Amino acid sequence: MAAQGRAVTLRVRVTRWRCRHRRCERTIFADRLIGVSAPRVHHTQRCGAVVHVVGHALGGRGGERLLARLGMAISDDTILRLLKRTIVEPPAPGVLQVVGLDDWAWRKGHHHYGTIFVNLQRGRVVDVLAVRTAEAVAAWLAAHPGIVIISRDRHGPYAEAVRHGAPHATEVADRFHLVRNLRGAVEKALSRVRPCLTVPQPSAAGAATRRRSPGRHPPSTAVARVAQLARERRAAQVQWFVQVKGLQTAGQRLGIVCATLSSCTTRHAATPHWTATHR
C-alpha cells in the first residue's frame, strides 16, 4: 500500500527450512505471513484487494494509470493476472431448459453482430457465437434438445432458427420487446381517437383548493412584478406593431416608400423618449 502517494516497501526476513527426505516433493519451506501476504506474491493482501477492485472497474491499462497516480506501480498484465486468479469456476450448468437468445455488437457503429445464449434460470451466460445466422443458431439449439422455453429477440433469422433447431420449444418475447410492443399498440390505439382527447380544464373549486393547500406557496412580490412588466412590454410591442402596420398600409396608398416612412416614424418616435429620459 502507498502512504501519502508514495510507494512503501516492506522488507521481511523469514526462516527457511530444508527437508532431508529424498521423496519430499517440496525441499525448501519458509515461514508464512498469515494475514499479511499470500504465498509466492510480492504484495500484501490489502494491496491485492485494492488492485482487484480497481482492475475490475477500469481494466488493465486504465487500472495501471490510476494505480500509478496512487503510488502503486503495477503493470496491466499483473492486474489482469490477479483478476483471473480470483475467478470462481461456475458449477455445471446441467440440462438447459429456459434460455435467452439475443444479439450483441462486435463494435459500436459497425453492423457486425454475434449471438449470446443465457441460462435464465441461473442468470449465467452459456455460450457466445461469432455470428447471428439462422444456420449457426439452429445448429446450437439442436445440440441442446432439453430446451423448453426460449426468450428471443424479434430478429427474423432467430425465428427461423428456432423453428428448425427447437420446434418443440415455446417462444416468448423478452421484457424489452414486450414493453416496446405494448407502447406501440397503445400509441396506435390513441392515434385513432386523438380528436376526442381533450385536456380537462380545472374547475373553480379545484383551483381554490389548490390555492389553499399548505404545500403550495404563492409567488413572491418580485416575481409577480417581473411577470407584470413582461406583460406590459409585450402589450406595448403589439401596439407598436399595429401602428407601424397601419402606417405602412397608408404609405402604400399614398405612394410613399416604406424606408422613408420607417425613418420618419423612428425620428418622430425617438424624440419624446429622449425628452422623457433627460428631463
PAVO-228703 format. One record per residue: residue number from 0; z negated, x, y of N, C-alpha, C in turn; chain. Coordinates in steps of 0.02 Angstrom, whole numbers, plus 50000, padded with zeros to 5 digits. Last residue first. Layout:
NODE   k    nz    nx    ny   caz   cax   cay    cz    cx    cy c
NODE NUM     Z     X     Y     Z     X     Y     Z     X     Y A
...
END
This chain:
NODE   k    nz    nx    ny   caz   cax   cay    cz    cx    cy c
NODE 278 50942 48239 53233 50911 48202 53288 50842 48231 53303 A
NODE 277 51017 48292 53133 50993 48337 53186 50962 48300 53244 A
NODE 276 51051 48185 53048 51016 48242 53020 50984 48285 53074 A
NODE 275 51119 48093 53125 51054 48072 53098 51016 48132 53072 A
NODE 274 51233 48170 53155 51189 48148 53210 51120 48129 53182 A
NODE 273 51291 48182 53031 51269 48243 53067 51220 48225 53121 A
NODE 272 51315 48047 52999 51270 48085 52956 51246 48147 52991 A
NODE 271 51406 48010 53101 51339 47980 53100 51290 48019 53056 A
NODE 270 51517 48100 53060 51482 48105 53125 51413 48072 53124 A
NODE 269 51578 48070 52939 51534 48128 52941 51494 48131 53005 A
NODE 268 51664 47963 52956 51603 47951 52917 51554 48009 52922 A
NODE 267 51767 48016 53029 51727 47964 53060 51662 47951 53022 A
NODE 266 51815 48109 52935 51792 48132 53001 51748 48079 53034 A
NODE 265 51851 48028 52827 51799 48078 52818 51771 48101 52885 A
NODE 264 51953 47952 52885 51894 47918 52859 51836 47967 52851 A
NODE 263 52046 48051 52914 52017 48011 52968 51953 47977 52946 A
NODE 262 52074 48096 52785 52045 48142 52834 52013 48104 52891 A
NODE 261 52129 47978 52728 52068 48008 52700 52034 48055 52748 A
NODE 260 52244 47957 52807 52191 47907 52806 52126 47935 52780 A
NODE 259 52316 48070 52773 52294 48061 52842 52238 48011 52846 A
NODE 258 52335 48042 52636 52299 48103 52655 52273 48097 52727 A
NODE 257 52411 47924 52637 52343 47921 52611 52302 47982 52631 A
NODE 256 52504 47876 52781 52497 47920 52724 52424 47921 52702 A
NODE 255 52542 47707 52820 52505 47768 52838 52496 47810 52774 A
NODE 254 52598 47580 52810 52641 47639 52804 52608 47703 52824 A
NODE 253 52522 47467 52805 52544 47489 52871 52589 47550 52869 A
NODE 252 52498 47456 52667 52532 47401 52701 52560 47422 52769 A
NODE 251 52430 47575 52644 52494 47564 52611 52534 47507 52644 A
NODE 250 52315 47552 52719 52361 47604 52739 52429 47596 52707 A
NODE 249 52254 47449 52644 52278 47435 52712 52327 47487 52736 A
NODE 248 52225 47522 52529 52269 47464 52524 52297 47446 52592 A
NODE 247 52136 47616 52582 52199 47639 52552 52248 47581 52546 A
NODE 246 52032 47532 52622 52070 47568 52673 52136 47594 52645 A
NODE 245 51986 47488 52496 52013 47440 52544 52054 47473 52598 A
NODE 244 51941 47608 52443 51995 47573 52410 52027 47522 52456 A
NODE 243 51836 47634 52530 51893 47679 52530 51953 47645 52496 A
NODE 242 51750 47526 52497 51776 47533 52564 51839 47578 52565 A
NODE 241 51723 47552 52362 51756 47489 52381 51787 47494 52450 A
NODE 240 51656 47675 52374 51719 47671 52337 51757 47607 52355 A
NODE 239 51541 47636 52441 51588 47681 52474 51656 47680 52440 A
NODE 238 51481 47557 52342 51501 47527 52406 51552 47570 52443 A
NODE 237 51458 47653 52243 51503 47597 52229 51527 47565 52293 A
NODE 236 51368 47735 52311 51432 47762 52289 51481 47706 52274 A
NODE 235 51260 47648 52330 51295 47674 52389 51364 47702 52369 A
NODE 234 51221 47628 52197 51246 47571 52236 51285 47594 52297 A
NODE 233 51178 47758 52165 51235 47729 52130 51264 47669 52168 A
NODE 232 51069 47769 52250 51125 47815 52257 51188 47787 52223 A
NODE 231 50987 47668 52197 51012 47662 52265 51072 47708 52277 A
NODE 230 50962 47722 52069 50996 47658 52075 51025 47648 52145 A
NODE 229 50894 47839 52104 50957 47843 52067 50996 47778 52072 A
NODE 228 50781 47786 52166 50828 47825 52206 50895 47832 52170 A
NODE 227 50721 47725 52053 50743 47684 52110 50793 47721 52153 A
NODE 226 50692 47838 51974 50739 47788 51949 50765 47743 52005 A
NODE 225 50598 47898 52058 50660 47934 52042 50713 47885 52017 A
NODE 224 50497 47800 52055 50530 47817 52118 50596 47852 52106 A
NODE 223 50457 47804 51921 50487 47743 51948 50524 47756 52013 A
NODE 222 50405 47933 51918 50462 47917 51876 50497 47854 51902 A
NODE 221 50297 47918 52008 50351 47967 52021 50414 47951 51981 A
NODE 220 50217 47824 51944 50248 47808 52009 50306 47855 52024 A
NODE 219 50249 47812 51765 50212 47834 51823 50251 47817 51887 A
NODE 218 50264 47670 51655 50291 47731 51686 50253 47748 51749 A
NODE 217 50126 47620 51549 50177 47606 51600 50202 47670 51631 A
NODE 216 50112 47654 51375 50087 47667 51442 50142 47652 51492 A
NODE 215 50066 47581 51224 50121 47595 51270 50094 47601 51340 A
NODE 214 49954 47545 51151 49987 47608 51134 50043 47627 51181 A
NODE 213 49908 47421 51190 49873 47481 51215 49909 47546 51200 A
NODE 212 50022 47298 51249 49999 47338 51193 49967 47402 51218 A
NODE 211 50077 47227 51351 50004 47227 51347 49978 47271 51291 A
NODE 210 50212 47243 51330 50184 47271 51391 50108 47275 51388 A
NODE 209 50226 47177 51209 50237 47250 51211 50209 47281 51274 A
NODE 208 50200 47047 51255 50156 47078 51205 50163 47153 51204 A
NODE 207 50309 47027 51338 50242 47027 51367 50192 47059 51320 A
NODE 206 50412 47031 51244 50409 47082 51296 50341 47086 51327 A
NODE 205 50379 46917 51169 50376 46983 51137 50374 47039 51188 A
NODE 204 50399 46818 51264 50332 46827 51236 50325 46895 51203 A
NODE 203 50536 46832 51289 50488 46844 51344 50418 46856 51317 A
NODE 202 50624 46922 51156 50600 46862 51192 50550 46881 51246 A
NODE 201 50760 47034 51143 50687 47023 51142 50669 46961 51183 A
NODE 200 50904 46993 51050 50875 47004 51116 50800 46991 51114 A
NODE 199 50982 47074 50912 50936 47022 50937 50907 47041 51004 A
NODE 198 51151 47110 50904 51086 47141 50917 51039 47088 50943 A
NODE 197 51252 47042 50774 51232 47046 50844 51163 47078 50849 A
NODE 196 51384 47020 50667 51322 47059 50677 51309 47066 50751 A
NODE 195 51507 46963 50656 51449 46919 50653 51383 46954 50665 A
NODE 194 51598 47068 50655 51596 47023 50713 51535 46977 50714 A
NODE 193 51568 47127 50525 51548 47160 50586 51549 47113 50646 A
NODE 192 51593 47093 50395 51556 47043 50436 51533 47074 50502 A
NODE 191 51657 47204 50343 51690 47139 50338 51657 47087 50384 A
NODE 190 51567 47308 50355 51627 47309 50397 51664 47242 50396 A
NODE 189 51473 47283 50257 51456 47268 50326 51516 47268 50372 A
NODE 188 51542 47326 50143 51521 47257 50148 51505 47238 50220 A
NODE 187 51560 47462 50171 51618 47420 50161 51601 47346 50168 A
NODE 186 51426 47506 50178 51469 47510 50237 51531 47466 50231 A
NODE 185 51389 47481 50044 51355 47445 50098 51398 47447 50162 A
NODE 184 51473 47570 49975 51478 47498 49962 51446 47458 50018 A
NODE 183 51430 47695 50027 51498 47672 50038 51507 47598 50027 A
NODE 182 51298 47696 49979 51310 47696 50051 51381 47672 50066 A
NODE 181 51321 47698 49841 51286 47642 49871 51298 47638 49945 A
NODE 180 51385 47822 49828 51422 47761 49811 51389 47700 49842 A
NODE 179 51278 47905 49867 51341 47905 49905 51382 47842 49891 A
NODE 178 51186 47881 49768 51169 47862 49837 51232 47859 49879 A
NODE 177 51262 47935 49662 51239 47866 49659 51222 47840 49729 A
NODE 176 51281 48067 49697 51339 48023 49698 51320 47949 49693 A
NODE 175 51145 48110 49685 51183 48119 49747 51242 48070 49750 A
NODE 174 51107 48081 49552 51074 48047 49608 51115 48052 49673 A
NODE 173 51250 48058 49441 51191 48092 49466 51165 48058 49529 A
NODE 172 51296 47929 49327 51308 47966 49390 51244 47999 49412 A
NODE 171 51320 47944 49150 51285 47916 49208 51302 47959 49268 A
NODE 170 51380 47910 48989 51392 47944 49053 51355 47906 49109 A
NODE 169 51328 47939 48826 51327 47892 48882 51333 47930 48947 A
NODE 168 51431 48002 48692 51378 48009 48742 51385 47957 48797 A
NODE 167 51539 47998 48609 51482 47956 48591 51428 47956 48645 A
NODE 166 51630 48094 48653 51646 48023 48664 51588 47976 48649 A
NODE 165 51633 48236 48700 51574 48198 48680 51587 48124 48692 A
NODE 164 51765 48285 48721 51714 48327 48690 51653 48290 48666 A
NODE 163 51843 48180 48776 51868 48218 48718 51813 48258 48683 A
NODE 162 51766 48125 48878 51800 48080 48831 51824 48117 48768 A
NODE 161 51727 48240 48947 51676 48201 48911 51709 48155 48861 A
NODE 160 51849 48279 49002 51815 48323 48955 51762 48285 48915 A
NODE 159 51876 48174 49089 51921 48186 49032 51888 48229 48980 A
NODE 158 51772 48194 49180 51776 48131 49143 51821 48138 49081 A
NODE 157 51808 48321 49228 51745 48313 49191 51745 48248 49151 A
NODE 156 51929 48299 49297 51930 48336 49234 51865 48330 49194 A
NODE 155 51874 48224 49413 51917 48194 49363 51919 48232 49297 A
NODE 154 51706 48223 49466 51768 48261 49461 51809 48235 49402 A
NODE 153 51583 48169 49487 51640 48123 49483 51707 48159 49480 A
NODE 152 51466 48251 49375 51499 48243 49439 51558 48196 49431 A
NODE 151 51348 48177 49258 51403 48221 49279 51425 48205 49350 A
NODE 150 51241 48171 49131 51243 48156 49203 51293 48204 49235 A
NODE 149 51244 48111 48973 51275 48161 49016 51275 48135 49087 A
NODE 148 51155 48089 48824 51166 48066 48892 51193 48124 48933 A
NODE 147 51162 48158 48702 51163 48085 48702 51181 48058 48771 A
NODE 146 51208 48296 48604 51201 48269 48672 51210 48193 48670 A
NODE 145 51231 48357 48483 51170 48318 48491 51161 48287 48559 A
NODE 144 51342 48441 48478 51350 48370 48459 51289 48327 48469 A
NODE 143 51402 48560 48554 51334 48533 48557 51338 48458 48541 A
NODE 142 51535 48588 48549 51491 48635 48515 51418 48612 48516 A
NODE 141 51588 48492 48633 51599 48485 48562 51554 48531 48521 A
NODE 140 51555 48547 48756 51521 48486 48735 51530 48475 48660 A
NODE 139 51644 48656 48758 51571 48668 48760 51534 48606 48737 A
NODE 138 51768 48592 48755 51750 48637 48700 51675 48650 48699 A
NODE 137 51762 48524 48878 51765 48486 48816 51746 48529 48756 A
NODE 136 51764 48632 48967 51705 48589 48964 51704 48548 48900 A
NODE 135 51891 48684 48941 51832 48726 48931 51769 48683 48925 A
NODE 134 51975 48574 48971 51977 48604 48905 51913 48644 48892 A
NODE 133 51954 48545 49106 51934 48495 49056 51931 48526 48987 A
NODE 132 51882 48677 49205 51938 48642 49175 51913 48595 49120 A
NODE 131 51808 48762 49286 51788 48692 49279 51846 48649 49252 A
NODE 130 51746 48927 49242 51798 48880 49265 51770 48809 49259 A
NODE 129 51642 48998 49193 51676 49026 49250 51728 48980 49279 A
NODE 128 51489 48912 49152 51558 48929 49138 51593 48953 49201 A
NODE 127 51327 48927 49094 51370 48929 49153 51439 48951 49131 A
NODE 126 51187 48841 49021 51245 48884 49017 51285 48878 49081 A
NODE 125 51060 48788 49057 51077 48803 48987 51134 48853 48983 A
NODE 124 50925 48788 49167 50997 48799 49159 51012 48821 49088 A
NODE 123 50799 48662 49155 50821 48731 49149 50897 48734 49141 A
NODE 122 50725 48543 49136 50738 48569 49204 50760 48641 49205 A
NODE 121 50704 48479 49018 50663 48538 49032 50672 48565 49103 A
NODE 120 50793 48374 49029 50727 48362 49001 50679 48419 49016 A
NODE 119 50912 48426 49074 50873 48384 49120 50804 48367 49093 A
NODE 118 50985 48573 49066 50944 48531 49022 50897 48490 49066 A
NODE 117 51141 48595 49138 51069 48596 49148 51037 48548 49098 A
NODE 116 51283 48692 49167 51252 48643 49123 51176 48650 49128 A
NODE 115 51416 48718 49281 51347 48732 49262 51320 48674 49220 A
NODE 114 51571 48793 49314 51535 48735 49288 51466 48758 49265 A
NODE 113 51659 48850 49463 51638 48855 49394 51600 48793 49374 A
NODE 112 51797 48867 49577 51734 48837 49555 51723 48851 49481 A
NODE 111 51876 48904 49717 51869 48931 49650 51799 48912 49625 A
NODE 110 51919 48897 49856 51925 48843 49808 51928 48872 49737 A
NODE 109 51807 48964 49974 51861 48977 49927 51860 48922 49873 A
NODE 108 51695 48935 50050 51759 48932 50083 51819 48944 50037 A
NODE 107 51588 49041 49961 51594 48988 50011 51661 48992 50046 A
NODE 106 51622 49070 49791 51614 49096 49858 51626 49041 49908 A
NODE 105 51611 48993 49676 51604 49066 49671 51589 49096 49739 A
NODE 104 51522 48843 49669 51574 48883 49702 51559 48957 49693 A
NODE 103 51502 48727 49534 51474 48773 49582 51529 48819 49607 A
NODE 102 51482 48562 49462 51520 48622 49477 51483 48664 49529 A
NODE 101 51388 48489 49324 51410 48492 49393 51449 48557 49404 A
NODE 100 51290 48396 49217 51354 48432 49222 51378 48430 49294 A
NODE  99 51145 48389 49118 51177 48378 49182 51237 48423 49190 A
NODE  98 51093 48311 48968 51120 48369 49002 51152 48347 49067 A
NODE  97 50993 48271 48839 51010 48248 48906 51031 48309 48946 A
NODE  96 50991 48347 48719 51002 48276 48717 51024 48248 48784 A
NODE  95 50998 48493 48624 51011 48463 48689 51026 48388 48681 A
NODE  94 50874 48557 48523 50933 48515 48524 50940 48484 48593 A
NODE  93 50807 48711 48587 50810 48659 48536 50876 48621 48541 A
NODE  92 50780 48816 48674 50795 48751 48701 50797 48695 48650 A
NODE  91 50640 48921 48656 50703 48898 48627 50719 48828 48651 A
NODE  90 50570 48970 48816 50567 48951 48746 50635 48926 48721 A
NODE  89 50617 49113 48917 50607 49041 48907 50604 49024 48833 A
NODE  88 50529 49259 48953 50583 49230 48912 50569 49156 48901 A
NODE  87 50491 49301 49115 50464 49275 49052 50522 49242 49014 A
NODE  86 50504 49444 49213 50537 49383 49189 50508 49364 49121 A
NODE  85 50456 49563 49259 50409 49507 49258 50441 49442 49234 A
NODE  84 50564 49649 49259 50508 49663 49213 50461 49603 49207 A
NODE  83 50646 49607 49360 50667 49593 49291 50610 49604 49242 A
NODE  82 50572 49654 49470 50583 49583 49462 50602 49566 49390 A
NODE  81 50578 49791 49450 50513 49758 49447 50520 49683 49438 A
NODE  80 50716 49810 49468 50686 49826 49403 50617 49793 49396 A
NODE  79 50732 49776 49602 50763 49734 49551 50733 49748 49482 A
NODE  78 50658 49884 49657 50639 49814 49670 50668 49768 49617 A
NODE  77 50732 49994 49615 50663 49986 49592 50639 49914 49602 A
NODE  76 50850 49972 49685 50851 49972 49612 50781 49962 49584 A
NODE  75 50810 49988 49817 50830 49922 49794 50832 49917 49718 A
NODE  74 50662 50091 49835 50734 50080 49832 50748 50009 49805 A
NODE  73 50533 50100 49952 50551 50083 49883 50625 50065 49882 A
NODE  72 50416 50143 50056 50484 50165 50041 50499 50155 49968 A
NODE  71 50325 50055 50157 50330 50063 50084 50402 50080 50066 A
NODE  70 50315 50020 50290 50286 50083 50269 50286 50094 50194 A
NODE  69 50382 49911 50335 50311 49902 50322 50277 49966 50297 A
NODE  68 50512 49954 50338 50479 49941 50403 50404 49933 50394 A
NODE  67 50533 49958 50201 50535 50021 50239 50502 50012 50307 A
NODE  66 50530 49823 50169 50475 49865 50146 50474 49932 50181 A
NODE  65 50652 49784 50229 50589 49758 50253 50530 49801 50231 A
NODE  64 50747 49856 50153 50743 49865 50226 50676 49841 50253 A
NODE  63 50722 49808 50022 50715 49879 50037 50707 49891 50112 A
NODE  62 50754 49672 50034 50684 49692 50023 50672 49765 50037 A
NODE  61 50893 49685 50051 50852 49656 50104 50779 49673 50096 A
NODE  60 50926 49743 49927 50938 49780 49989 50897 49752 50047 A
NODE  59 50870 49639 49831 50862 49712 49828 50868 49747 49894 A
NODE  58 50787 49490 49895 50832 49526 49852 50821 49602 49857 A
NODE  57 50700 49409 49966 50755 49440 50002 50805 49476 49957 A
NODE  56 50607 49351 49874 50629 49314 49932 50693 49343 49963 A
NODE  55 50584 49445 49775 50603 49378 49754 50631 49337 49813 A
NODE  54 50544 49553 49853 50607 49556 49816 50631 49488 49794 A
NODE  53 50420 49507 49901 50475 49522 49947 50542 49524 49912 A
NODE  52 50349 49492 49779 50358 49435 49824 50417 49447 49871 A
NODE  51 50356 49623 49726 50383 49567 49688 50396 49507 49733 A
NODE  50 50291 49698 49823 50361 49711 49810 50393 49653 49772 A
NODE  49 50161 49645 49809 50198 49637 49872 50272 49647 49861 A
NODE  48 50132 49686 49678 50132 49615 49694 50171 49602 49759 A
NODE  47 50136 49826 49690 50185 49792 49647 50189 49718 49662 A
NODE  46 50026 49846 49772 50092 49862 49797 50146 49828 49755 A
NODE  45 49927 49807 49680 49935 49771 49744 50003 49784 49774 A
NODE  44 49941 49903 49580 49956 49833 49564 49964 49792 49628 A
NODE  43 50023 50053 49642 49966 50013 49624 49987 49941 49609 A
NODE  42 50150 50158 49567 50123 50118 49622 50065 50076 49596 A
NODE  41 50218 50214 49462 50199 50258 49518 50176 50217 49579 A
NODE  40 50180 50190 49287 50210 50168 49351 50182 50213 49406 A
NODE  39 50115 50203 49161 50181 50231 49173 50216 50202 49235 A
NODE  38 50010 50057 49164 50032 50120 49133 50103 50137 49151 A
NODE  37 49959 50000 49330 49982 49988 49262 50004 50054 49231 A
NODE  36 49812 50020 49428 49882 50033 49416 49898 50020 49343 A
NODE  35 49687 49952 49441 49716 49990 49496 49791 49998 49487 A
NODE  34 49642 49889 49328 49631 49855 49392 49661 49891 49451 A
NODE  33 49619 50042 49245 49617 49969 49239 49601 49938 49306 A
NODE  32 49695 50170 49217 49664 50148 49279 49666 50071 49280 A
NODE  31 49664 50260 49068 49697 50205 49102 49658 50186 49164 A
NODE  30 49681 50430 49017 49638 50376 49039 49678 50324 49077 A
NODE  29 49802 50469 48890 49772 50480 48955 49730 50420 48973 A
NODE  28 49868 50558 48749 49836 50500 48778 49806 50518 48845 A
NODE  27 49997 50616 48644 49957 50628 48705 49932 50561 48731 A
NODE  26 50063 50564 48531 50023 50626 48526 49976 50635 48584 A
NODE  25 50097 50428 48448 50084 50448 48516 50036 50508 48515 A
NODE  24 50104 50421 48309 50166 50412 48349 50157 50434 48421 A
NODE  23 50032 50525 48190 50020 50485 48251 50084 50481 48293 A
NODE  22 50040 50609 48084 50077 50545 48081 50066 50501 48143 A
NODE  21 49955 50714 48112 50027 50726 48110 50068 50662 48111 A
NODE  20 49824 50716 48228 49850 50686 48167 49926 50691 48167 A
NODE  19 49776 50759 48346 49796 50811 48298 49823 50782 48234 A
NODE  18 49807 50705 48507 49790 50684 48439 49818 50737 48390 A
NODE  17 49737 50741 48664 49789 50755 48615 49763 50736 48545 A
NODE  16 49711 50674 48829 49689 50687 48761 49749 50699 48715 A
NODE  15 49665 50696 48996 49719 50690 48948 49695 50713 48879 A
NODE  14 49589 50613 49133 49581 50655 49073 49638 50642 49024 A
NODE  13 49654 50617 49299 49629 50583 49240 49626 50632 49182 A
NODE  12 49657 50611 49470 49653 50657 49414 49620 50621 49356 A
NODE  11 49761 50547 49594 49707 50533 49546 49713 50583 49488 A
NODE  10 49807 50516 49752 49811 50569 49702 49750 50564 49657 A
NODE   9 49894 50399 49839 49832 50411 49802 49845 50464 49749 A
NODE   8 49963 50383 49998 49973 50409 49931 49905 50424 49900 A
NODE   7 50029 50272 50112 49967 50300 50087 49979 50321 50014 A
NODE   6 50132 50258 50256 50126 50261 50183 50062 50297 50163 A
NODE   5 50094 50155 50395 50105 50222 50367 50092 50220 50292 A
NODE   4 50058 50033 50449 50128 50052 50449 50143 50120 50422 A
NODE   3 49920 50026 50424 49944 50030 50493 50016 50055 50497 A
NODE   2 49949 50079 50266 49894 50067 50312 49920 50079 50382 A
NODE   1 50028 50017 50116 50030 50054 50179 49970 50033 50222 A
NODE   0 50000 50042 49941 50000 50000 50000 50000 50044 50062 A
END
